[in-house]
C-alpha cells in the first residue's frame, strides 16, 4: 500500500512542532554536506536547507508518492532521491532525520552505522516517535493479533525498534559521540474527535499492516480499528498525547 501524502499532511501543523524543536539542536555552519533520512514530501527538508548557508543537501525517501511532491522543491542546493534509509552510504557533515527511523529495524546496529558515516565534527540530529504505547497504537496491534488478520499476515507483528533514551545516549557515546543532547517529550495534540485520531494513525501506523494483508481484508481491518478507536474516545475535543525522542551529537575528532 503506497503512502498517501494528503493523509499524512492533514496534520501538517502538529507534525511540524517536533521538527521546529529539532532545528534548535542544530549546530549551524557553512558549507556542509547534509542528508535528510525520510524526507517525505520535502517541505521540512527545504526549510532545513534554507538555514544552512552554502550547504549541499539531499533528501531521501522510499516512497515514490512522497518524492513526487518533494521533487517540486528541488533547487541548486537541494535534491531528492528514492532510497531506503538502510541503503545509504558515504560520509556526511550532518545526518538529519525527522520522524523516520522508527521504520528501520535494529537501532543497536543503525545508530552506530550513522555515527560511522559522519565526518569528524559532523552532527547527527534525530527525532523519532516513541508513541507505541499510546492507546490507539495498542488498539491497532490488538486488532492485528485477531483473526482473520493474524493468519492472513503470516502471524507477523510489528516489533517497534525505538530504544529508551539512556540506551541511545550510551550507543552514541560508544560510537564516537560527544556534546550529546537527548530528551523525551510529549506533544499534547488536541483533536476534534476519535475519527481524527484514526485519520492520524491511518496515515502512518496502519500502513505496514495493510501492506501485509490481502486486499479483501483492507477495509475490514481499517473499519475494525476505527470502531475500536471510537470506543476509546467517545466524545471530543480530546487530547492525543504524542511522545517523541529528540537527540543530537557531534562526532569526535
N, C-alpha and C positions, 0 to 999 in steps of 0.2 A: 504494500500500500504506500503510495507516494505521500510525502509531506504536503500539507496544504498551507501555503504561505498566508492565505487570507484568514484561516482559522487561527494560526499562530499569532498573526499580527493584531487580532482583535484586542488583545490585552497588551498592546504595544507600550502604553504608558507605564503599566505596572512592571513589565519586563525591563524597562529602561532604568528603573530605580537602582538595582544592584550594579548595572553597568556604570552608572554615574559614580557609585561608591568605589568601583574598581579603578576608575580613572584617577581617583585620589591617591592610589597606591603607586602610580607610575612615576618612575624617575625620568623626567622629560629631558632628552638630549637630542642633539642634532646628528643627522647622517646615519640613522640606524637602519638595519636590515631586519624587518619585522614580519612575523607570520601570525595570523589570527586563525585559530583552530575552531572550526564550526562557525563560519561567518554568517550562516543563514541568509537572510535577504539583503545583507550588506550595509544597511543604513548605519548601524553602530560601528562597523568596521571603517566606514568612510569618516565618521566623527573622530575615531582614533587617528586615522591618517592625517586629519587636519591639524591635530595638536602636536604632531611630531615633525619638527622642521627638517626639511631636506632629507627625508627618510623615504625608503622604498618599502612598500607593504604589499603582502599577498594575503588574500583571504581564501581559505579552502573550506569546502563542504562536500558531503557525499550525496546531497540531494540536488538533482537536476532542476527540480521545481524551484527550490530556493535560489539557485545560481542564475536562473533565468531572470529573476528580478535583480539580483546583485550585479549582474553584468552591465546593467544600465548605468551603474555608478563608477565604472572604470574610468580612470584618468591617468595622467602621466606617472604619478607616484603610487598608483593603486591598481591592482588587477585581481581577478578571481579565477580559481581553478577547481575542477572537480577532482577531489582526492579524499581518501579516508584518513582520519587522524592517525591511525596505526601505521600508515604507509609513509609518513613524512620523513624527509631526510635533510641533510645539510646542517650548516652552522648559522646561528641567528644571534642578533643583539637583543632581541626581545621575542619571547614566545608568549602570546596572549590567548586566552580562551575564556569566553563568557557563556556559561550555561551549555556546555557541550561535552565535557569529559565524562559525565555520568553515563554516556552512551558507549564508553570504551571500558572493556573488562580489565581486571588485574592492575589496579593502581600501584601495587607494590613493584610492578615492572614498568608501568607507564611513566611515573614521575621521575625515576632515575634516568630513563631514556630522554625525557625532555630536558633534564638538567645537563645531560651529556651533550646536548645539541646547542647549548648556549656558549657563545664566546666568553672568555674571561671578562668579568664586569657586566655581562649581559643579565637580563632580568626575566624571570618567569612571573607572569601575572595571571591569576586564575580565579574565576567564580564558578562554583559548581553547586547545583541544587542538592540539598540534603533533606528532602521532604518526604522520604519514602515511608515514614511512619504516620503521615497525615491520614485522616480517616478516609479521604477519597482514594488515596493510593492503596490503602489496605483493602478497601471495598473491591477495587478492580482485581487485586490478587485473589480475593476470596471467590469472586465470580469465575476467574480463570481456572481455579482449582476444582471447580464443579463440572459435572457432565452436562452437555456433551462436549464442552470446550476442552477440558483437561486431556481427554483421549485424542481429540482432533489435533491438538498441538504436540502430540507425541510425548505427553507428560512434561513438556518444557515449562519452566518457571523462570521469571526474571530475577537473577541474583544481583541486587543493587551493589555496585562496586565502590561507592563512596566510603571513605575511611573516616575515623574520628580525627579531629583537628590535631591532637597531640601526636598521632601517628604520622600525619603529613609533615609536621614540624621536624620530627626525627628523620624521616626519609630525606627530606630536603637538605637538612644539615649534613647527613652522612654522605650525600652526593654532591658536596661542594657548595652548599648554600650558605649565605650569610645575610645579615640585615633582614632576617625573616619576620614578616608580619602576617599574622593569621587570626581570623575571627570567625565566629559562628553567629549569624544574625537572622532574626525572624522579621520578615516583611509582612505587616498585618494588612492584607488587601481587603477592602470592603466591597463585596459583590451584591448585586441586587437580589439574587435568588439561587436556588440549587442548580437550576439549568445553566447558570453562568459557571458554576463550579465544574459541571460536566463538560461544558464547552472548553474550559481551560485544559482539563486533562485529556480531552479528545484530540487536542492539537499536539500532544506530546506523549503522555504515559500510555495511552491506549494503542498507539501506533504499532509497537512491536508485537502486541498480541494479535491485532488484526492481520499483520503480515504473516503470521503463522497459522491462522485459521482459514479453512476453505471459505470461499466466497458466500456460500449459502448460510454460513453461521455469522457473518459480519453484523447484520442488523440485529439478530437475536442477542449477540454479545453486547452490542452498544446499548440496546434498549434495556437489557437487564442491569447494566452499570448505571444508566440514567435513572432507572426506577429506584435503585437502592441508594443512590446519592440523594435523590429527592426525599427518601425516608429519613435520612440523617438530618438534613436541613429543611425543615418543614415550612419555614417562612423566612422572609428577608426584610430588610437587608441583613447580611450575615458577614462574619469575619472569616476570611480564608487565610490563616497564618502560613506563610511560606518560608521555610527555613533554608538558608544558603550558607555555604562556606566560601570565604574570600581569603586568598593568600598571595603573597608576593615574596620574592627572594632574589638576591643578586648572586651571580656565580663568582666564587672566589678566584682571584688571580693566582 
